[in-house]
């Protein structure tokens, strides 16, 4: 039984000498598959958009939704036209 205790003591000493890696290290670390760097998430858009809360008439929302997918993008396009952008 003494050998088991000695082995555990040696393992504990070995663990103490290892650096403790915090959450920041993992967040900043690069991920690789083989030699290829893995980019996580969507690529950054040239012109990013800002999330806002905007109250619109229900009829306006229904009209854009009924006209097909990407209705929020089309509302943005119409607002840009109205603003002369």
C-alpha positions in Angstrom: 0.0 0.0 0.0 2.9 2.4 0.6 3.7 2.3 -3.1 0.3 3.6 -4.0 0.7 6.5 -1.6 4.1 7.3 -3.0 2.7 7.2 -6.6 -0.1 9.5 -5.6 2.4 11.9 -4.0 4.6 11.9 -7.1 1.5 12.6 -9.3 0.4 15.4 -7.0 3.9 17.0 -7.3 3.8 16.6 -11.1 0.4 18.4 -11.2 1.7 21.3 -9.1 4.4 21.9 -11.7 2.0 22.2 -14.6 0.7 25.7 -15.4 -3.0 26.4 -14.7 -4.7 27.5 -17.9 -7.5 30.0 -17.3 -10.6 30.8 -19.4 -8.8 33.7 -21.2 -6.1 31.3 -22.5 -8.8 29.1 -24.1 -10.7 32.0 -25.5 -7.5 33.5 -27.1 -6.1 30.1 -28.3 -6.1 29.3 -32.0 -7.7 26.0 -33.1 -5.9 23.8 -35.7 -6.9 20.7 -37.6 -3.6 19.3 -38.7 -1.7 22.4 -39.9 -4.8 24.3 -41.0 -6.1 27.1 -38.8 -9.8 26.7 -38.0 -11.7 30.0 -38.2 -14.7 29.9 -35.9 -17.9 31.8 -36.6 -19.1 33.7 -39.6 -16.7 35.9 -41.5 -16.9 39.6 -40.6 -19.0 41.6 -43.0 -17.6 44.8 -44.5 -20.5 46.8 -43.3 -21.9 45.5 -40.0 -25.5 46.2 -38.9 -26.7 47.3 -35.6 -29.6 45.6 -33.8 -32.3 48.1 -32.9 -35.9 48.0 -31.6 -38.3 49.7 -34.0 -42.0 49.9 -33.8 -43.8 49.5 -37.2 -47.4 49.2 -38.1 -48.6 45.6 -38.1 -49.9 46.1 -41.7 -46.4 47.1 -42.9 -44.8 44.1 -41.3 -47.5 41.8 -42.7 -47.0 43.2 -46.2 -43.2 42.7 -46.2 -43.6 39.2 -44.6 -46.2 38.2 -47.2 -44.0 39.3 -50.0 -41.4 36.6 -49.3 -38.2 35.8 -47.4 -35.6 38.4 -46.4 -38.4 40.8 -45.5 -36.2 42.6 -42.9 -33.5 43.2 -45.5 -36.1 44.6 -47.8 -37.3 47.0 -45.1 -33.7 48.1 -44.6 -33.4 48.6 -48.4 -36.6 50.8 -48.5 -35.4 52.8 -45.5 -32.0 53.4 -47.3 -33.8 54.6 -50.4 -36.0 56.9 -48.4 -32.9 58.4 -46.7 -31.1 58.8 -50.0 -28.3 56.4 -49.1 
